[in-house]
Amino acid sequence: MNIILLTPKDCLYLEDLLNQTFTCLKRFEEESALLTTPELKTTHKKVMKDIKQLYQTMLSIIEEVN
């Protein structure tokens, strides 16, 4: 078992980062309709997948601490 020591301030920073990440994801999703080339669509999907995975990882860290 790993022990994670986060201060309340760390949690606030992580929460802010999660909120910003969520906002970026929503915007990327809205702008996906504007993509025209298959290469851009493929890259967009990969970036979205990576950001969502990062978001889930950060969320699980915060949940584990609480």
Secondary structure, 3 states (H helix, E strand, C coil): CCCCCCCHHHHHHHHHHHHHHHHHHHHHHHHHHHCCCHHHHHHHHHHHHHHHHHHHHHHHHHHHHC
